[in-house]
C-alpha cells in the first residue's frame, strides 16, 4: 500500500514538473547592446569639472569627498581670490588637502 501511494505521488510530481517546463516561455535572446552601454558607470569617462565655472551642486555631485560645506568654500575662495589658475590652487581652500585633491585630480580642470 505504501509503495503504491509513494509511486503515485512520485508520478504526479514528475508529471507536473514536465508540464511546467513545457508551459514555461522560452528565453528569447537579447539584442546586442552598444559598447558604451556595456561599460559600467565606473568605466565610463567622467566629464571634467571646471573649477572656475562649476556651481556648488556640480562640485558636490561630481567630486569625491566634497560635500555642501566644501563646495561652498571652493566658491567663496573663487569669489574672493578670483579664478583658479591651476588645479593645485585648490589646496588653498580650507578643508581641501593633498589626498582629496589627488582623488579628484583627473576630474578637475581650469579654463
Beta strands, then each sheet from edge to edge (+ up, - down):
strand 1: 49-50
strand 2: 108-109
sheet 1: 1+ 2+
end
